Amino acid sequence: MSAYREIELKLRTDADALTKVRRSGWWRELGPAQRQSLHSIYFDTGYRQLRDCNISLHTHTNGRAITQTVTMRNGHADPASGREWEMLVPDPVPDPTLVIDPALPRDFRKLTSVDLQPVFDVEVSRETRHLTSDRARIDVSLDDGAIVAGEEREPICEIELELVAGELDDLFAEVQRISDAVDGRLHARTLTDLGYALKTADRKHWSRAAKLDFTPGMTAHDAFRLIVFNAFSHLTANDDCARFKRHIEGVHQCRVALRRLQSAFKIYRPLLRRKRIEPVVESVRWLGKILGAARDLDVLQVELLDPAIETLGEGEQLAPLLVNLSIRKSAAYEQVGEALSSPRYRHLLIDLCALGHADDLGKPAENGPGLDQPLAELASHALSRAHRKLLKRGDGFETLSKPERHEVRIALKRLRYALDFFGGVFESEGKKKFIKRLARLQEDLGRMNDVAVAETMLVRLVGVAGDGLAAAEPPQGQLAFAAGGILGWHRRRAAEIDLQVVADWNAFVSAEPFWAREQNGAV
Protein backbone atom coordinates (compact mmCIF):
# COMPACT_ATOMS: atom_id res chain seq x y z
CA MET A 1 0.00 0.00 0.00
CA SER A 2 1.09 3.56 -0.58
CA ALA A 3 2.74 5.48 2.25
CA TYR A 4 0.11 8.16 2.74
CA ARG A 5 -3.41 8.95 1.72
CA GLU A 6 -5.88 11.13 3.57
CA ILE A 7 -8.66 8.74 4.41
CA GLU A 8 -11.47 8.34 6.94
CA LEU A 9 -13.16 5.07 7.91
CA LYS A 10 -16.34 4.84 9.97
CA LEU A 11 -17.66 2.00 12.10
CA ARG A 12 -21.38 1.75 12.84
CA THR A 13 -22.07 0.81 16.43
CA ASP A 14 -24.43 1.72 19.30
CA ALA A 15 -24.46 3.87 22.43
CA ASP A 16 -23.45 0.96 24.69
CA ALA A 17 -20.37 0.28 22.55
CA LEU A 18 -19.32 3.93 22.69
CA THR A 19 -19.66 3.84 26.48
CA LYS A 20 -17.55 0.69 26.54
CA VAL A 21 -14.79 2.43 24.58
CA ARG A 22 -14.88 5.54 26.81
CA ARG A 23 -14.48 3.41 29.93
CA SER A 24 -11.67 1.27 28.53
CA GLY A 25 -8.09 1.69 29.70
CA TRP A 26 -6.95 1.65 26.08
CA TRP A 27 -8.99 4.77 25.29
CA ARG A 28 -7.70 6.72 28.28
CA GLU A 29 -4.10 5.73 27.53
CA LEU A 30 -4.28 7.50 24.15
CA GLY A 31 -3.82 10.82 25.92
CA PRO A 32 -5.91 13.97 26.37
CA ALA A 33 -9.27 14.09 24.64
CA GLN A 34 -10.60 16.91 22.51
CA ARG A 35 -14.35 17.28 23.10
CA GLN A 36 -16.69 19.23 20.88
CA SER A 37 -20.43 19.74 20.58
CA LEU A 38 -21.14 20.32 16.91
CA HIS A 39 -24.33 21.61 15.36
CA SER A 40 -24.52 21.41 11.56
CA ILE A 41 -27.19 22.61 9.14
CA TYR A 42 -27.27 21.03 5.68
CA PHE A 43 -28.61 23.09 2.79
CA ASP A 44 -29.88 22.48 -0.73
CA THR A 45 -32.09 24.11 -3.32
CA GLY A 46 -35.80 23.43 -3.48
CA TYR A 47 -35.17 21.06 -6.38
CA ARG A 48 -32.29 19.22 -4.65
CA GLN A 49 -29.70 20.41 -7.19
CA LEU A 50 -26.79 19.78 -4.83
CA ARG A 51 -27.90 16.23 -4.12
CA ASP A 52 -28.16 15.56 -7.84
CA CYS A 53 -24.58 16.83 -8.28
CA ASN A 54 -23.26 14.65 -5.39
CA ILE A 55 -22.39 17.79 -3.43
CA SER A 56 -23.16 18.51 0.20
CA LEU A 57 -23.12 22.02 1.66
CA HIS A 58 -23.38 22.68 5.37
CA THR A 59 -22.39 25.10 8.06
CA HIS A 60 -21.42 23.97 11.53
CA THR A 61 -20.56 25.62 14.79
CA ASN A 62 -18.70 24.42 17.86
CA GLY A 63 -20.06 27.29 19.96
CA ARG A 64 -17.28 29.67 18.98
CA ALA A 65 -16.80 29.86 15.20
CA ILE A 66 -19.00 29.03 12.21
CA THR A 67 -17.48 27.02 9.37
CA GLN A 68 -18.89 26.46 5.89
CA THR A 69 -18.02 23.13 4.26
CA VAL A 70 -18.57 22.01 0.67
CA THR A 71 -17.93 18.33 -0.08
CA MET A 72 -18.00 16.79 -3.55
CA ARG A 73 -18.13 13.07 -4.20
CA ASN A 74 -18.48 11.41 -7.57
CA GLY A 75 -17.90 8.17 -9.42
CA HIS A 76 -14.13 8.62 -9.13
CA ALA A 77 -14.10 8.91 -5.33
CA ASP A 78 -13.90 5.98 -2.97
CA PRO A 79 -16.40 5.92 -0.08
CA ALA A 80 -13.78 7.09 2.41
CA SER A 81 -12.66 10.26 0.64
CA GLY A 82 -13.79 13.25 -1.37
CA ARG A 83 -12.85 16.81 -2.29
CA GLU A 84 -13.62 19.37 0.38
CA TRP A 85 -13.58 23.17 0.73
CA GLU A 86 -13.79 24.78 4.19
CA MET A 87 -13.83 28.39 5.33
CA LEU A 88 -15.01 30.52 8.23
CA VAL A 89 -18.25 32.44 7.64
CA PRO A 90 -20.06 35.11 9.69
CA ASP A 91 -23.42 33.36 10.05
CA PRO A 92 -25.08 29.90 9.62
CA VAL A 93 -26.47 30.71 6.15
CA PRO A 94 -23.88 29.50 3.62
CA ASP A 95 -22.63 31.51 0.66
CA PRO A 96 -21.71 29.29 -2.35
CA THR A 97 -20.08 32.24 -4.14
CA LEU A 98 -17.21 32.12 -1.63
CA VAL A 99 -15.99 28.85 -3.15
CA ILE A 100 -14.21 29.60 -6.41
CA ASP A 101 -12.93 26.44 -8.04
CA PRO A 102 -13.49 25.23 -11.63
CA ALA A 103 -13.57 21.67 -10.29
CA LEU A 104 -17.06 22.37 -8.97
CA PRO A 105 -19.97 21.97 -11.44
CA ARG A 106 -21.16 25.09 -13.23
CA ASP A 107 -24.64 24.72 -11.71
CA PHE A 108 -23.14 25.00 -8.23
CA ARG A 109 -21.05 28.03 -9.10
CA LYS A 110 -24.20 29.86 -10.23
CA LEU A 111 -25.90 29.51 -6.84
CA THR A 112 -26.19 32.22 -4.19
CA SER A 113 -27.44 32.18 -0.61
CA VAL A 114 -31.00 33.04 -1.65
CA ASP A 115 -31.23 29.82 -3.67
CA LEU A 116 -30.68 27.65 -0.59
CA GLN A 117 -32.85 26.34 2.19
CA PRO A 118 -32.13 24.10 5.21
CA VAL A 119 -32.85 20.40 4.71
CA PHE A 120 -31.81 18.75 7.98
CA ASP A 121 -29.69 19.33 11.08
CA VAL A 122 -26.99 17.20 12.68
CA GLU A 123 -26.23 17.40 16.40
CA VAL A 124 -23.12 15.50 17.50
CA SER A 125 -20.99 15.23 20.61
CA ARG A 126 -17.49 14.30 19.46
CA GLU A 127 -14.57 13.07 21.50
CA THR A 128 -11.23 12.71 19.69
CA ARG A 129 -7.93 11.18 20.77
CA HIS A 130 -4.70 10.58 18.88
CA LEU A 131 -3.40 7.07 18.27
CA THR A 132 0.23 6.56 17.29
CA SER A 133 1.55 3.23 16.01
CA ASP A 134 4.93 2.25 14.61
CA ARG A 135 4.03 3.46 11.12
CA ALA A 136 0.99 5.72 11.40
CA ARG A 137 -0.73 8.56 13.24
CA ILE A 138 -4.49 8.13 13.46
CA ASP A 139 -7.21 10.36 14.90
CA VAL A 140 -9.94 8.29 16.57
CA SER A 141 -13.28 10.03 17.19
CA LEU A 142 -16.40 8.86 19.02
CA ASP A 143 -19.51 10.49 17.55
CA ASP A 144 -22.78 10.36 19.50
CA GLY A 145 -25.81 12.35 18.36
CA ALA A 146 -28.65 12.50 15.88
CA ILE A 147 -29.82 13.71 12.49
CA VAL A 148 -32.98 15.79 12.74
CA ALA A 149 -35.41 16.54 9.90
CA GLY A 150 -38.63 18.07 11.16
CA GLU A 151 -40.23 15.52 13.49
CA GLU A 152 -37.96 12.72 12.27
CA ARG A 153 -34.81 11.78 14.16
CA GLU A 154 -32.06 9.25 13.33
CA PRO A 155 -29.47 8.34 16.00
CA ILE A 156 -25.75 8.56 15.17
CA CYS A 157 -23.32 6.22 16.95
CA GLU A 158 -20.03 5.98 15.07
CA ILE A 159 -16.34 5.53 15.58
CA GLU A 160 -14.32 7.41 12.98
CA LEU A 161 -10.65 6.72 12.24
CA GLU A 162 -8.76 9.24 10.14
CA LEU A 163 -5.26 8.52 8.85
CA VAL A 164 -3.26 11.68 9.58
CA ALA A 165 0.07 10.26 8.38
CA GLY A 166 1.64 6.89 7.70
CA GLU A 167 0.66 3.49 6.35
CA LEU A 168 -2.82 2.38 5.35
CA ASP A 169 -2.01 -1.13 6.60
CA ASP A 170 -1.88 0.23 10.14
CA LEU A 171 -5.17 2.06 9.70
CA PHE A 172 -6.98 -1.09 8.59
CA ALA A 173 -5.35 -3.10 11.37
CA GLU A 174 -6.69 -0.63 13.94
CA VAL A 175 -10.12 -0.65 12.31
CA GLN A 176 -10.29 -4.43 12.56
CA ARG A 177 -9.11 -4.43 16.18
CA ILE A 178 -11.73 -1.85 17.23
CA SER A 179 -14.40 -3.54 15.11
CA ASP A 180 -13.84 -6.82 16.94
CA ALA A 181 -13.86 -5.10 20.32
CA VAL A 182 -17.17 -3.23 19.87
CA ASP A 183 -18.93 -5.27 17.17
CA GLY A 184 -18.72 -2.29 14.79
CA ARG A 185 -19.29 -2.59 11.05
CA LEU A 186 -17.52 -0.50 8.44
CA HIS A 187 -19.88 1.47 6.23
CA ALA A 188 -19.88 4.08 3.51
CA ARG A 189 -23.09 6.05 4.15
CA THR A 190 -22.34 9.68 4.88
CA LEU A 191 -24.35 11.98 7.13
CA THR A 192 -25.64 13.52 3.92
CA ASP A 193 -26.96 10.13 2.73
CA LEU A 194 -28.66 9.49 6.07
CA GLY A 195 -30.09 12.98 6.25
CA TYR A 196 -31.69 12.90 2.82
CA ALA A 197 -33.05 9.40 3.51
CA LEU A 198 -34.64 10.73 6.69
CA LYS A 199 -36.12 13.65 4.79
CA THR A 200 -37.60 11.50 2.03
CA ALA A 201 -41.32 10.94 2.51
CA ASP A 202 -41.35 7.20 1.81
CA ARG A 203 -38.21 6.54 3.96
CA LYS A 204 -36.99 3.81 1.59
CA HIS A 205 -34.56 1.54 3.45
CA TRP A 206 -32.81 0.10 0.41
CA SER A 207 -31.02 1.44 -2.65
CA ARG A 208 -29.63 0.30 -5.99
CA ALA A 209 -25.99 0.51 -6.97
CA ALA A 210 -24.76 3.92 -8.02
CA LYS A 211 -23.81 4.26 -11.66
CA LEU A 212 -20.11 3.71 -12.35
CA ASP A 213 -18.43 6.67 -13.99
CA PHE A 214 -15.38 5.65 -16.02
CA THR A 215 -13.28 7.92 -18.23
CA PRO A 216 -11.17 6.96 -21.27
CA GLY A 217 -7.89 7.82 -19.56
CA MET A 218 -8.35 5.32 -16.74
CA THR A 219 -6.27 2.19 -16.28
CA ALA A 220 -7.67 -1.25 -15.55
CA HIS A 221 -6.62 -0.80 -11.92
CA ASP A 222 -8.45 2.53 -11.62
CA ALA A 223 -11.63 0.80 -12.78
CA PHE A 224 -11.13 -2.16 -10.43
CA ARG A 225 -10.86 0.19 -7.46
CA LEU A 226 -14.12 1.90 -8.40
CA ILE A 227 -15.92 -1.40 -8.95
CA VAL A 228 -14.84 -2.61 -5.50
CA PHE A 229 -15.80 0.66 -3.79
CA ASN A 230 -19.11 0.71 -5.67
CA ALA A 231 -19.93 -2.82 -4.46
CA PHE A 232 -18.83 -1.94 -0.92
CA SER A 233 -21.12 1.11 -0.87
CA HIS A 234 -24.01 -0.85 -2.41
CA LEU A 235 -23.64 -3.68 0.11
CA THR A 236 -23.35 -1.51 3.22
CA ALA A 237 -26.25 0.70 2.10
CA ASN A 238 -28.55 -2.34 2.19
CA ASP A 239 -27.21 -4.68 4.88
CA ASP A 240 -29.27 -3.19 7.72
CA CYS A 241 -32.40 -3.48 5.58
CA ALA A 242 -31.64 -7.17 5.06
CA ARG A 243 -30.50 -7.80 8.62
CA PHE A 244 -33.63 -6.32 10.20
CA LYS A 245 -36.03 -7.59 7.48
CA ARG A 246 -37.26 -4.09 6.64
CA HIS A 247 -37.92 -4.91 2.97
CA ILE A 248 -37.24 -7.88 0.70
CA GLU A 249 -35.16 -5.60 -1.54
CA GLY A 250 -32.53 -5.48 1.21
CA VAL A 251 -31.53 -9.10 0.61
CA HIS A 252 -31.92 -8.67 -3.14
CA GLN A 253 -29.65 -5.62 -3.37
CA CYS A 254 -27.01 -7.17 -1.09
CA ARG A 255 -27.01 -10.23 -3.33
CA VAL A 256 -26.69 -8.09 -6.46
CA ALA A 257 -23.70 -6.30 -4.92
CA LEU A 258 -21.99 -9.64 -4.27
CA ARG A 259 -22.77 -10.97 -7.75
CA ARG A 260 -21.30 -7.88 -9.32
CA LEU A 261 -18.19 -8.42 -7.24
CA GLN A 262 -17.95 -12.06 -8.30
CA SER A 263 -18.30 -11.00 -11.93
CA ALA A 264 -15.51 -8.44 -11.50
CA PHE A 265 -13.24 -11.04 -9.89
CA LYS A 266 -13.79 -13.35 -12.87
CA ILE A 267 -12.99 -10.60 -15.35
CA TYR A 268 -9.86 -9.52 -13.48
CA ARG A 269 -8.68 -13.01 -12.51
CA PRO A 270 -5.86 -13.15 -15.10
CA LEU A 271 -4.48 -9.84 -13.76
CA LEU A 272 -4.67 -10.37 -10.00
CA ARG A 273 -2.53 -12.22 -7.49
CA ARG A 274 -4.72 -15.11 -6.39
CA LYS A 275 -3.46 -15.21 -2.79
CA ARG A 276 -4.18 -11.51 -2.42
CA ILE A 277 -7.87 -11.71 -3.26
CA GLU A 278 -8.79 -15.31 -2.32
CA PRO A 279 -9.96 -14.52 1.26
CA VAL A 280 -12.38 -11.92 -0.09
CA VAL A 281 -13.56 -14.22 -2.89
CA GLU A 282 -14.32 -17.01 -0.40
CA SER A 283 -16.22 -14.72 1.97
CA VAL A 284 -18.24 -13.25 -0.89
CA ARG A 285 -19.17 -16.78 -1.98
CA TRP A 286 -20.14 -17.72 1.60
CA LEU A 287 -22.41 -14.72 2.09
CA GLY A 288 -23.91 -15.00 -1.39
CA LYS A 289 -25.05 -18.55 -0.70
CA ILE A 290 -26.89 -17.49 2.48
CA LEU A 291 -28.52 -14.50 0.81
CA GLY A 292 -29.45 -16.63 -2.20
CA ALA A 293 -31.46 -19.06 -0.08
CA ALA A 294 -33.58 -16.23 1.34
CA ARG A 295 -33.94 -14.51 -2.03
CA ASP A 296 -35.21 -17.70 -3.72
CA LEU A 297 -38.02 -17.93 -1.15
CA ASP A 298 -38.91 -14.25 -1.65
CA VAL A 299 -39.08 -14.78 -5.41
CA LEU A 300 -41.24 -17.88 -4.93
CA GLN A 301 -43.80 -15.92 -2.96
CA VAL A 302 -43.80 -12.50 -4.66
CA GLU A 303 -43.11 -13.43 -8.27
CA LEU A 304 -44.72 -16.87 -8.47
CA LEU A 305 -47.26 -17.69 -5.76
CA ASP A 306 -48.92 -14.30 -5.25
CA PRO A 307 -49.72 -13.65 -8.97
CA ALA A 308 -50.97 -17.21 -9.49
CA ILE A 309 -53.13 -17.16 -6.35
CA GLU A 310 -54.61 -13.81 -7.38
CA THR A 311 -55.54 -15.27 -10.78
CA LEU A 312 -56.58 -18.80 -9.77
CA GLY A 313 -58.20 -17.93 -6.46
CA GLU A 314 -56.77 -20.95 -4.62
CA GLY A 315 -55.73 -19.14 -1.49
CA GLU A 316 -57.62 -21.46 0.91
CA GLN A 317 -56.19 -24.65 -0.60
CA LEU A 318 -52.69 -23.18 -0.49
CA ALA A 319 -52.91 -21.87 3.06
CA PRO A 320 -50.85 -24.77 4.50
CA LEU A 321 -48.23 -24.25 1.79
CA LEU A 322 -48.00 -20.55 2.61
CA VAL A 323 -47.56 -21.40 6.29
CA ASN A 324 -44.74 -23.77 5.35
CA LEU A 325 -43.21 -21.08 3.17
CA SER A 326 -43.43 -18.54 5.99
CA ILE A 327 -41.61 -20.93 8.34
CA ARG A 328 -38.84 -21.51 5.81
CA LYS A 329 -38.51 -17.78 5.11
CA SER A 330 -38.20 -17.04 8.82
CA ALA A 331 -35.42 -19.62 9.11
CA ALA A 332 -33.64 -18.29 6.00
CA TYR A 333 -33.84 -14.68 7.21
CA GLU A 334 -32.58 -15.73 10.63
CA GLN A 335 -29.48 -17.10 8.89
CA VAL A 336 -29.16 -13.83 6.95
CA GLY A 337 -29.31 -11.84 10.18
CA GLU A 338 -26.72 -14.06 11.84
CA ALA A 339 -24.39 -13.80 8.84
CA LEU A 340 -24.65 -10.01 8.59
CA SER A 341 -24.00 -9.70 12.35
CA SER A 342 -21.06 -12.10 12.33
CA PRO A 343 -17.33 -11.37 12.71
CA ARG A 344 -16.79 -12.89 9.27
CA TYR A 345 -19.01 -10.26 7.67
CA ARG A 346 -17.32 -7.45 9.60
CA HIS A 347 -13.94 -8.72 8.40
CA LEU A 348 -15.24 -9.01 4.82
CA LEU A 349 -16.16 -5.31 4.81
CA ILE A 350 -12.73 -4.31 6.10
CA ASP A 351 -10.92 -6.61 3.66
CA LEU A 352 -13.05 -5.34 0.79
CA CYS A 353 -12.32 -1.70 1.58
CA ALA A 354 -8.61 -2.48 1.98
CA LEU A 355 -8.67 -4.30 -1.35
CA GLY A 356 -9.92 -1.15 -3.06
CA HIS A 357 -6.98 0.81 -1.66
CA ALA A 358 -4.31 -1.83 -2.29
CA ASP A 359 -1.47 -1.24 -4.74
CA ASP A 360 -0.02 -4.76 -4.67
CA LEU A 361 -2.80 -6.72 -6.41
CA GLY A 362 -1.34 -7.15 -9.89
CA LYS A 363 0.65 -10.06 -11.25
CA PRO A 364 4.21 -9.37 -12.47
CA ALA A 365 4.40 -7.50 -15.78
CA GLU A 366 6.20 -10.40 -17.52
CA ASN A 367 2.94 -12.39 -17.33
CA GLY A 368 1.31 -10.17 -19.97
CA PRO A 369 -0.84 -7.03 -19.85
CA GLY A 370 -1.34 -5.98 -16.25
CA LEU A 371 -3.47 -3.69 -14.17
CA ASP A 372 -1.70 -0.68 -15.66
CA GLN A 373 -3.10 -1.35 -19.15
CA PRO A 374 -5.60 1.18 -20.56
CA LEU A 375 -9.13 0.47 -19.40
CA ALA A 376 -10.44 0.47 -22.99
CA GLU A 377 -8.23 -2.52 -23.82
CA LEU A 378 -9.41 -4.56 -20.85
CA ALA A 379 -13.03 -3.55 -21.42
CA SER A 380 -12.99 -4.58 -25.07
CA HIS A 381 -11.36 -7.91 -24.24
CA ALA A 382 -13.74 -8.66 -21.34
CA LEU A 383 -16.86 -7.79 -23.32
CA SER A 384 -15.76 -9.78 -26.36
CA ARG A 385 -14.91 -12.81 -24.21
CA ALA A 386 -18.28 -12.72 -22.41
CA HIS A 387 -20.09 -12.25 -25.72
CA ARG A 388 -18.32 -15.22 -27.35
CA LYS A 389 -19.14 -17.46 -24.39
CA LEU A 390 -22.80 -16.45 -24.54
CA LEU A 391 -23.05 -17.18 -28.27
CA LYS A 392 -21.35 -20.54 -27.75
CA ARG A 393 -23.76 -21.49 -24.95
CA GLY A 394 -26.74 -20.45 -27.08
CA ASP A 395 -25.75 -22.20 -30.30
CA GLY A 396 -28.86 -23.98 -31.59
CA PHE A 397 -30.95 -22.08 -29.05
CA GLU A 398 -34.34 -23.28 -30.30
CA THR A 399 -33.48 -26.92 -29.54
CA LEU A 400 -31.74 -26.37 -26.19
CA SER A 401 -33.08 -28.10 -23.07
CA LYS A 402 -34.16 -26.22 -19.95
CA PRO A 403 -30.82 -26.82 -18.17
CA GLU A 404 -28.95 -25.65 -21.28
CA ARG A 405 -31.06 -22.49 -21.50
CA HIS A 406 -30.34 -21.89 -17.85
CA GLU A 407 -26.62 -21.92 -18.72
CA VAL A 408 -27.37 -19.40 -21.46
CA ARG A 409 -29.07 -17.19 -18.89
CA ILE A 410 -26.03 -17.32 -16.59
CA ALA A 411 -23.70 -16.41 -19.47
CA LEU A 412 -26.03 -13.57 -20.43
CA LYS A 413 -26.01 -12.17 -16.88
CA ARG A 414 -22.21 -12.19 -16.91
CA LEU A 415 -22.23 -10.18 -20.12
CA ARG A 416 -24.79 -7.82 -18.57
CA TYR A 417 -22.58 -7.22 -15.52
CA ALA A 418 -19.58 -6.61 -17.78
CA LEU A 419 -21.66 -4.06 -19.70
CA ASP A 420 -22.68 -2.41 -16.41
CA PHE A 421 -18.99 -2.04 -15.62
CA PHE A 422 -17.51 -1.10 -18.98
CA GLY A 423 -20.35 -0.11 -21.31
CA GLY A 424 -19.83 3.56 -20.56
CA VAL A 425 -16.27 3.43 -21.92
CA PHE A 426 -17.67 3.16 -25.47
CA GLU A 427 -20.10 5.47 -27.21
CA SER A 428 -20.39 3.74 -30.58
CA GLU A 429 -23.41 3.65 -32.83
CA GLY A 430 -25.61 0.66 -32.06
CA LYS A 431 -24.96 0.67 -28.31
CA LYS A 432 -28.56 1.39 -27.30
CA LYS A 433 -29.91 -1.21 -29.71
CA PHE A 434 -27.52 -3.89 -28.43
CA ILE A 435 -28.32 -3.22 -24.77
CA LYS A 436 -32.07 -3.07 -25.45
CA ARG A 437 -32.04 -6.44 -27.19
CA LEU A 438 -29.93 -7.98 -24.44
CA ALA A 439 -32.31 -6.65 -21.75
CA ARG A 440 -35.35 -8.05 -23.55
CA LEU A 441 -33.72 -11.46 -23.83
CA GLN A 442 -32.68 -11.39 -20.18
CA GLU A 443 -36.25 -10.64 -19.15
CA ASP A 444 -37.57 -13.58 -21.22
CA LEU A 445 -35.06 -16.02 -19.79
CA GLY A 446 -35.66 -14.70 -16.30
CA ARG A 447 -39.38 -15.39 -16.54
CA MET A 448 -38.72 -18.92 -17.76
CA ASN A 449 -36.20 -19.43 -14.97
CA ASP A 450 -38.84 -18.37 -12.46
CA VAL A 451 -40.87 -21.42 -13.46
CA ALA A 452 -37.87 -23.70 -12.95
CA VAL A 453 -37.28 -22.15 -9.53
CA ALA A 454 -40.96 -22.61 -8.69
CA GLU A 455 -40.79 -26.31 -9.56
CA THR A 456 -37.79 -26.86 -7.31
CA MET A 457 -39.05 -24.77 -4.40
CA LEU A 458 -42.63 -26.13 -4.48
CA VAL A 459 -41.32 -29.67 -4.47
CA ARG A 460 -39.41 -28.84 -1.29
CA LEU A 461 -42.42 -27.18 0.31
CA VAL A 462 -44.93 -29.90 -0.61
CA GLY A 463 -42.48 -32.75 -0.15
CA VAL A 464 -43.28 -34.80 -3.26
CA ALA A 465 -41.56 -35.34 -6.57
CA GLY A 466 -41.85 -33.10 -9.65
CA ASP A 467 -44.58 -34.22 -12.05
CA GLY A 468 -46.14 -36.41 -9.34
CA LEU A 469 -47.46 -33.40 -7.47
CA ALA A 470 -51.12 -34.28 -8.10
CA ALA A 471 -50.76 -37.94 -7.17
CA ALA A 472 -50.01 -37.62 -3.44
CA GLU A 473 -52.57 -38.71 -0.86
CA PRO A 474 -54.76 -36.25 1.09
CA PRO A 475 -54.31 -34.09 2.99
CA GLN A 476 -50.86 -33.80 1.48
CA GLY A 477 -52.42 -34.72 -1.86
CA GLN A 478 -54.78 -31.74 -1.75
CA LEU A 479 -51.88 -29.45 -1.04
CA ALA A 480 -49.86 -31.04 -3.84
CA PHE A 481 -52.81 -30.72 -6.23
CA ALA A 482 -53.12 -27.00 -5.49
CA ALA A 483 -49.37 -26.55 -5.91
CA GLY A 484 -49.63 -28.41 -9.20
CA GLY A 485 -52.22 -25.87 -10.32
CA ILE A 486 -49.76 -23.07 -9.54
CA LEU A 487 -47.08 -24.78 -11.61
CA GLY A 488 -49.49 -25.45 -14.44
CA TRP A 489 -50.42 -21.78 -14.60
CA HIS A 490 -46.75 -20.71 -14.77
CA ARG A 491 -45.89 -23.42 -17.30
CA ARG A 492 -48.63 -22.12 -19.59
CA ARG A 493 -47.18 -18.63 -19.28
CA ALA A 494 -43.71 -20.02 -20.04
CA ALA A 495 -45.06 -21.80 -23.12
CA GLU A 496 -46.60 -18.54 -24.31
CA ILE A 497 -43.25 -16.78 -24.25
CA ASP A 498 -41.24 -19.68 -25.71
CA LEU A 499 -41.67 -18.46 -29.29
CA GLN A 500 -40.89 -14.92 -28.16
CA VAL A 501 -37.68 -15.92 -26.44
CA VAL A 502 -36.46 -17.66 -29.60
CA ALA A 503 -37.24 -14.54 -31.64
CA ASP A 504 -35.50 -12.34 -29.08
CA TRP A 505 -32.45 -14.61 -29.12
CA ASN A 506 -32.20 -14.36 -32.90
CA ALA A 507 -32.57 -10.56 -32.71
CA PHE A 508 -29.81 -10.37 -30.12
CA VAL A 509 -27.45 -12.57 -32.14
CA SER A 510 -27.86 -10.28 -35.14
CA ALA A 511 -26.85 -7.19 -33.12
CA GLU A 512 -23.25 -6.16 -33.75
CA PRO A 513 -21.13 -5.70 -30.60
CA PHE A 514 -20.83 -1.92 -30.31
CA TRP A 515 -17.44 -2.03 -28.56
CA ALA A 516 -15.97 -3.91 -31.53
CA ARG A 517 -17.09 -1.12 -33.87
CA GLU A 518 -15.28 1.49 -31.79
CA GLN A 519 -12.12 -0.59 -31.48
CA ASN A 520 -12.12 -1.06 -35.25
CA GLY A 521 -12.49 2.67 -35.79
CA ALA A 522 -16.08 2.45 -37.04
CA VAL A 523 -18.39 5.41 -36.66
Secondary structure, DSSP 8 states (H G I E B T S, - for coil): --S---EEEEEE--HHHHHHHHHSHHHHHT---EEEEEEEEEEE-TT-HHHHTTEEEEEEE-SS-EEEEEEE--TTS-TT--EEEEEE-SSSS--GGG---TTS-HHHHT--GGG-EEEEEEEEEEEEEEEE-SSEEEEEEEEEEEEEETTEEEEEEEEEEEEEEE-HHHHHHHHHHHHHHHT-EEE---HHHHHHHHHSTT-------------TT-BHHHHHHHHHHHHHHHHHHHHHHHHTTS-HHHHHHHHHHHHHHHHHHHHHGGGB-HHHHHHHHHHHHHHHHHHHHHHHHHHIIIIIIHHHHHHH--TTTTHHHHHHHHHHHHHHHHHHHHHHTSHHHHHHHHHHHHHHH-S--B--GGGSS-TTSBHHHHHHHHHHHHHHHHHHHTTTGGG--HHHHHHHHHHHHHHHHHHHHHGGG---TTHHHHHHHHHHHHHHHHHHHHHHHHHHHHHHHHTS-GGGGGGS-TTHHHHHHHHHHHHHHHHHHHHHHHHHHHHHHHHHHTS--HHHHHHTT--
